[in-house]
Amino acid sequence: MSWLQIIHGDRDRCCQTHSKTFYLLLTALLFLSMEITVIHSQRFQPQSPNTLLQTFSNVKTLNLLSILSDPKSSQEILKTSRVIGVSEYVFLFVWRNKFMQRFKHIVQKPETLNDLFDKISPMMTNDSSSNSSSSPPILAISSDSSYFRIFNEPFMKSQFPGNYNIKTKAISSNRDCLTGNTMVDVDAFIQTSSPSVFKRFKDNAEIIDHTGQWTSLQDLWIYPLSPRIVFLLPIVNPMESWNETLVVSFLQNAIQNQTKYLNIPQECGNENILNRDSAWMKYGFSFLNFTPYDMDVFGKLWNVSILYDQKYLSQVFQSGELGSVTFNQTIDSVLSMISASNCNYCPYSICIDLDEQDYASYIAIGITILYYIIFFSTGMFKNYAMKRRLILPYLPIFGILRNWSNTSLSQRVCFSLFRIVPLGSVLVVVAVYFATTIRFFYLRNLYTFMTKTTSRDSWTKVHRVMGSALAGILLSVLAALVFNIVVLIPISSSLVVMEIYQGINYTGVAVVILAVLMSTGTFIVDAILNRTNIKRFGIYKFLLFDDPFYLRIDLICTVLILLFLIIYIITSTIVGVVYAVMDVFISICIIQVCGGNVMLLELAKHVLFKKRKAENGELEHLMRHNKEFYALISEYSAKEFSYENIAFF
């Protein structure tokens, strides 16, 4: 029997427990993988195609945000098409009381945005942030980053001239512990009338101190900025006389799809309350109706002349097919029909939606907890391969932190903070892993270092300190701190900047790719240096028996992380189960790199060699039964830098 077998004690006493645990681990992982597929396949059924677009192939739908991804082709479409209807607008929501307090001369709602910005005069502002009477007022406006790319300050000042400045803020889904309530603690915000906006507004609702009432849409002045979704027809259409009826029917169906929510009862605790509010909001703008001014703004956004044709809408309005729906409503006349801010879309005071990322995160957390249960229940934390990894086997706790930070619940606590935590967690794992790897290679070559050192006495103390477990732990912690400081500070110095979230994503991907490339390079160099042994003994011995720390298996596992990450990025824009499963697989690979591979292989050894009997050599017998001799050789091997040290440990 080898010394390592003696140190760990009699394997026969625990082989049965380890065998059951190993099979339990495999069964649990298989069960969790099946659960991922079942849960997501039930939640994300394939959506039925848009039958309107299939039936009326001549009518095209153009989204304002989709134009950003391919502006040239979108401009060509606009040049060869005419607008026949506007499905949705982008609005500027202005907080009434804030404007009236800052600009005392504004006593009632200006009719248009041009009137509003005309009345913002530095000479008459009461803004405390102004250093002098001539300083232009600074308007704090929040929005999604996509809309800031369109409605930036140069465009706003060209469209609405005035002596003012705009300070942009990235709007978050909920009130934030660092940036505050980015939907309420501003002068205005830019959003649409979609149900998701009403959901966000309810999530960000607050009680106004001096009134004791909840913030509501009645507290806002609402102005349309630009059409967001438009319906188009080709300019040249020789078959128009044939499909004119179909186009009118298309527009009727588009309106009816919205009007069907108008008569839904205002029932709090029901998700349909969001669709109802959205429908009433659109009702204030007569659904598909638009003005020449709207088309002028839309054309300026993309530097094209917009042609429009309202004859189809006129036929829709005159047809009488829409029942009791009238088209002389204004936004102010329908605001009273929109539900109150504290009328939630779920039966609870706080609504948290579980999306695909939530399911993936919680399943990954469950797998990590299972890892720790097996890790401690089987005594794997005493295993020498685990102990030599120092703090690395305990790092999956950062995986739990990473996954929890990606859930809706963490966003409720503090979106800005927990948006950075996943990247910080990954940086800790990467830094500690590579610090541990460097330490392993140092220990493997320690005997060579000692024999080639000229002044052994002075260097012996240095190597003794560097080879200690305490030095390894301090090196790992220091590497994690330095790596986080170097990477995180540049991108998190200003949490209110909207681009920080994209910067975090890009940085995280770059760090993972760099780590995988370094791991792959290390494995290739190691294989080249050991090519003679590989030819002589085979790759199996090179991966397992010649690597008691299983580092080579870990390095191969990091390549899987890159593969899963690529699939995750490709499929993240597609509604479905694939990218959520990839996220779980990435979490599993992180666990495997930290200590999962060691645990599985060590448990497998216990299963495979459970019937092997102990060899009764004199040295083994002496070490097993003579405690004084065992303590003596342990102390000698721990303190002396020699071959015995390496062999014993």
N, C-alpha and C positions, 0 to 999 in steps of 0.2 A: 504494500500500500504506500502511496506517495505521502509526503509530508503534508500536503494540503488536505488530503483526505483525513489525516490524523487530526489536524487542527480543527477541522469542522466536525469531528466526532463521527460516530457510527451512523452511516447513511441508512442502514437497514431499519433503524428505529423510526425514521421519518419518511421513508420512501412511499409508504402507502398514502400518507397525507398529501405529499407532493404530487403523487399521481392523480389523486382525485382533484386537487387544486388545478393542475395543468389542464385536465379535461374540462373542468368548470370554466376556466378562463376562455378556452376555445369556444365552448358552447355559448357563453355570454356575449363574446364578440360577434359570433354569427347571429345571435338573436337581435343584438342592437343594430347590426347592419340591415337585417330584414325590417326592423321597426322603422328605420330611416326611410326605406323605400315605400312602406305601406302608408306611413303618415303623410309623406309628401305627395304620393300619388293620389291620395284621397283629398288633400287640401288643394292641389293644383291640377284639377282636371283640365284637359285640353279645351281651350276656349273655342266656341263656335265662331266661324269666320263672319265677318261683317256682310250680311246678306245684301244690304243696300248697295255696297260698293261692288258686289258681284253682279247684281242685277243691272245697275246703272253704271256700266263700265265707262261711259263718257264723262261722268262726274268724278273729279279728283278731289281728294282732301289734302290740304297742305297745312302742316303744323309749324308755328313760328319757331319752335325750338329745333325741329328737324332741319330747318333751313340752315342753322348754324353748322351742322355736321357736313353739309354739302351745299355751300352758298351758290356756286356757279351753276349747277344743274337746276337749283331752285329758281335762280334768276331767269334761266332759259324757259322754265315752265311758266313763270309769271309773264314773261314777254309774249308768250304764244297763247295765253289764256285770259279769260275774263272772270271776275268774281261774281257769283250769283247769290252768295249768302255767307254770313259770318256765324259760325257755330259758337264761338266763345271769345271773350275779350280778356285783355290784361288790364287791370285797374290800378289806380293809385288811391289807396285808402288813407285819408288824412284825418288825424285825430282833431276833432273840432275844438275842444276846450284848450288844447295846447296851443293851437294857432291863434285863438282869440285872446289868450293870455299873453302870448308873445307879441302879437300885432294888435294893439288895442283898437286901431281904426277899423279892423274887420269885425263887423257886428252881425253879419249874416253870411250865409253860404254864397260865395261867388258862383256865377252861373257856369263858367267853364274854367279849365285849368289856366288858360291864358289870363283870365280875369284874376285868378288866385295869385299867380306869380307877378302880375302887374302891381298888385297891392302890397307885395313884400318889398318894402322900401327901407334901406338902411337908416334913413333919416328919422323914421317913425318907429323903428323896432325897439322893443323893450327887453331885448335879449341880453342877459347878464354876461354872456361870453364875449360880447363885443367890447373891444378896447376903446373905441371912439365912435362918434356918431356916423362916421363914413364907412365903418367896417361892415362888409356884407354879412348878412345873417347866414349861419351854418345850419342846414337842414339835415337832421339825422334820418336816413331812410334805410329800412331793412328790406331784404329780398333774398331769394335764392340766387346763387352765383350766376346761373344761366341768364336771368333777367338783367343783372348788372352788366353783363357783357353787351346787352342790347340797349337798355335804357341807362346808359352811363351819363356822367355829368356833361360831356360835350354835346351829346344828342339832346338832353333835356334843356340845356341852355340855348341850343339852336332852335328847338321847337317851341320853347316857352322862354323868351328872352327876359332877362332880369339880372339884377346885381345880387347874386346869392351864390353860395357854395353848398355842395352836397357831401356829407360824410356817410359812407355806406357801411352797413353792418350785415353780416351773414345771419339770416333768420334761422333759428333752430326750431325743432319740433316742439320743444317744451321750454318752460322757464329754466334758466341756467344759473348755476351757482357762481359762475365767473363773469359771464357776459350779461347777466340779468335777463329780463323778458324782452327778447329782441323783436317781439311783435307789439308790445305795449309801451316799452320805454324808448320810444322813438317818436318823431314828428309824423311820420307816415311810413307805409309799407306797400310794396308792390306784390300783388298776387292776382290770381284768376278767380273765377266763380265756380270752380270744380268742387265736388264733395270733399276732396282731400283738404282744401283750404278751410272749409267750415270745420272740419275735424281739428285742424291745427289751431284755428281761432278758439274753439272751445277748450282745447288743451292749454292754451295760453291765457285764458280768461282770468281776470283778477277782480277783486273787490276794490272799488274806488274809495279811498279813505274818507273824503269829506261828504260823500253821499251814502256810503254803505251799500251801493248797488253794484251789480256785476257789470263789467265792460260789455258793451253790445254794439251791434252794427248801427244802432241809432246814434251812437257817439261819434260816428265817422261821416265825413264827406267823401262820397265815392265818385271818382271820375274815370271814365274809360281812357286808357293810354293808347292802346292799339288793338286791332283784331289779333287773336291768337290762332284760331283755326278757321280757315276759309274753305268754301266749296268753289271749285273752278270748272269751267267748260272751255273747250277749245274755241279760239276766235273764229276759225274757219271750220264750219261743220255743215257739209252738204246734206246730211241726213236730219237736220234740225226739225224740219216739218214732220218727220216720222217719229222722233223721240221727244218732242216737246211735252207731250202728255206724261211721259215717263219721268222727265225731269221735275215737273210739277208734283207728281206723285212722290218722288224722292224727297223733295223739300217738305211735303206734308208729313211723310213718315218721320223725318228728322225732327219736326216740331212736335209731333204726337209722342215721340219717345221721351220728350221732356215734359210735356203737359200732363202726362199720365201721373206724374208725381204731385201735381198741384193739389189734387183732392185727397191726398193721403192725410189721415188725421195726424195732428201734431202730438205724437205719442213719444214722450221722453223714454229713454232706455231702449229705443229701437234704432237700429242702424239706418233705417230708411229715412230718419229725420235729416240726415246729411243730404240725401238725394232730393228731399223735399225743399230744403233751404236753397240748394243749388238751383232747382227749377224756378223758385220764386225770384231768385236773384236774376236769372236770365230773363224771366218774364218782365222785369223792369226795363230790359233793353229789347223787348219785343222779339226775343229769340233770334231768328236769322236776319233780322233787319239791320241795316247799316246806313251810314250817311256818306256823301262824297268826302267829307273831312276825314272820316276814318280811313278811306282808301288813300287819301293824300299822305297821312301819317305812315301807313303801311308801305307806300311806295318810297318814302324818304328813308325808311329803315334799310331798304335793299337797293336804293338808287335805281329804281325802275319806275316807269309810268304804268300805273295800274288801271286797266280797263275794267269796268263793271257794268252789269246788266241787271236791273231790278224788275224786269218785266215778269220773270217767273215768280218772284215773291209777291208781286201785285196780284197775279192770278191765284196764288195760294190764299192771300188775304180776302179776295173777293169770292172765292169758291164756296164758302159756307160749310166746307167739309170738316172744319175744326171745332164745330159745336159752339159752346158758350165762350170759347177763348176769344178775347178781344185784344187789340193791338194798340191801344192808346194809353197804356200804363207807363208810369215813370218809376224810376228806382225808389224815389221817396214814398210813392204811394203803396209800394209792396213791402217795404221794410218791416212794417208791422206784422206781416204774415210770417216772417222768419222767426224761428224759435229763439228763445233766450240762450245766453251763453252757458248758463248752468243747467240747461236741458241736455243731458248727456246722451250720447249715442249707444251707451251700454247701461245695464241696470245698476252700475256701481258709481260711486263718487269719483273714482279715478279709473279711466279706461286705458287698458294696455292691450294692444293687439299683438298676437303671436304671429309673426311672419316666418318665412322659410329660414331666415338667419337665426331666429329665436330657437326653432326646433333643432337646427344644426348645433347651435351653441350649447343648449341644455343636454343634448345627447353626448356631445364631447365632454361636458363636465361629468356626466354619469360614468363615462368610460375612464376618466381620470380618477374618479373616486374608487372605481373598481380596481384600478391599478394599485392604489394605496392600500386598499383592503388586503389584496393578495401580498403586497410588498411587506406589510407588517405581520399578517397572520401566519405566513409561511416562514418568517424569520429571515427573509432575503436581505433585510437591512444589515444583517450580520455577515453576509457573504463577503468574502475577501474582494471579489471583483467589484462588488457594490461599494464597499468601504474605501477602496482605492480611488473611486470616483468622487469621494468627498461629498460636496453638496449637490453634485449633478443629479443624482436620483431623486432629489427633493424638488427639483425645478418644475415638474409638471404643475405645481401649485400656481406658477405664473401662467400656465396654460389655462387653468380655471379662471384666473383673473382676466386673461385675454378674451376668453369666450363669454364670460359674464359681461364684460365691457361692450360686447357687440349686441347685447340684448336690449329690448325696449325698456326693460325695468331700469337698467343703468342710465339710459338717456333721461328717464324721469328724474334721476338723482342729480346728475350734472353732465350734460352732453359734452361740453368743451373738455372737461377733465378726462372723462372716460373715452373720449375719442382719441386721446393720445396714449392711454394706458395699453391698448393692444400692441402698439409699436414698441413701447418701452418694455413690455413683457418679452417680446421677440428678441429685442436687443440684449436683454439679460441672459436668455437662453443661449444665444449665439456667442456672446462674450465668454460666459462661463464654460461653455463646451470647448471653445478653442483654447482657453487658458488651461483647461484640464488636459486637452490633447497634447499641448506643448509640454506640460508637466510629465505626462506619460512617456513621451519620447525622451525627455531628460532622464527619467528614472531608468528607462531601458538601456541607456548608454552611460549610466553613472559609473559603472566599473571601468569603462574605457576612459572616461574623463579623469578618473582618479589615477589610473596607471600612467597617463600621459602628462600629468601635472608635475612641473619641476619642483616647486616648493609645496610639498604635500601638507605640511603642518598648517600653514596659513590657509590653504584652500580647503583643507578638511573641514574646518569650522564653517566655511561658506557653504560647502556642499551639504553639510549636516543641517544647516538652517534651511537651505533651499529644498532639501528633500523631505522636510518635516511636513506633517499634515497641516499644522497651523499656517505655515508659509503658503501651502497650496490653497487653503481657504482664503487667506488674505489676498493672494494674487487673483483669485477668481472674483472676489468682491470688488477689488480695485478695478479690474478689467471691465466689470459690469457698470460701475459708476462712470468711468472715463468714457466708455462707449456711449452711454446714455447722454452724458453731458455734451459730447462732441456732436452727436446726431440730433438730439431733441431740441437743444436750446436755439439753434438757428431757425427751426421751423415752428417753434412754439412761443417765441418771444412776444408775439402779438396774437392772442387767441381770437380777437374779434375780426381779424382779417379773414375774408371768406375763402381765400385760396389755401388756407392752412389745411383744410380737410383733404384736398387733392394732393397737397404736398406730403401729407402723412401717408397716403396710399402709395404714392410713387416711391417714397423713401423706404417703406416697408418692403415693397417688391424688390427694390434695388438691394437692400440688405440681404434678403433671402437668396437672391441670385448670386450675390457675391459670396455668401457662405457656402452655397452649393458648389460654385466654381472652385473655391479654395479646398473644399472637402474632396472634390473629384481630383484636383491636382495633387493633393497630398496622397491620395490612394494610388494614383498612377506612379508617382515618384517612389512610393513604398514598394509597389509591385516591380518596378524596374530594378531597384536595389536588391530585391529578393528573387530575381528571375531564375537564378540558379537553383534555389530551394524549390521554387514552383515547378521547374522542369523535373526535379528529382523526386519530390514528394507529392506533387499535385496541388491544385488550387484549393481543394477541400482542407488540407492541412494548413495551408497558408492563411485561410480565412478563420479557421476555428482553433486548431490545436497549437498553432504558432503565435496566437494572439490571445493570451489569457484575459485581456481586458475587452475583447470584442470590438475594438475600435474600427477595424476594417468593415465589419458588418454595419456599424453606425454610419461610416462614411458612404457606404452604398445606399443606405436608407435615406440620406439627405438628397440623393438624386431623385428619389420618389417624391420628395417634397416639391422640387422644382416641376416635375411632371404634373402633379396634382394642381399646383399653382397655375400653370399654363392653362389647364382645362378649366379651372375656376374662373380665370379672367375671361376666357372665350365664352363661357356659358353664363356669366353673371348677368348679362343683359337679356337673357332668355328666361321667361317664366317657366319654371319646371323644377325637377328634383336634382338635376345633375350637379349644379354648382354647390348646393347644400351638402350633398354627399361628399364632394371634393373637400369642402371645408372640414368635415368630420375626419376624412382620411388624412388631411394635413395635421390635424390635432393628434391623431393616432401616431403618425410618424414622429412628431415631436416627443411624444411619450416614449416611443421606441428608442429614439436617439439618447434621451436622458437616462434611461435605465430599463426600458421595456425589453430590449433585445437581450440584455444580460439576464433578466428575470426569466424570459421564455427559454433561453438556451440552458440556463442552470436547472430550471425545472425539468426540462427535457432530459438532461443528463441524469437527474435523480430517477426519472422513469425508466430510461434505457439501461442504467447500470444498477437497478435496485436489487438484482439477484447476485451481483458480484460479491464474493466473500473477501474479507480483509486478509491481507497477507501478514503472516506472523514473523516478520524479520526481527532480528535482535534490536536494531535501532528503533524500529517502529514500536516494538513491545516496550522498550525502555522509555520512550517518550510518552507512551500511553499510560504506563503504570507508575512511573517515577516522576512525581510532581516537581521535586527539587531539580532534577536534570532538565525537565521541560522549561522551568522558570529560568534556569541558568543559560540555556542555549537561546531562549527567547530574548533575554536581556543582551546577550552578546551580539546576536544578529541585528537587534534594533539599534545598537550603538556603534557598531563597527562597520565601516565601509569596505565590504569584502564580497567575494562571490557567495559566501554563506548568507549574507544579507539578502541578496537578490533571490537566491534559491529558496530561502525560508519564507520570504514574504510573497 
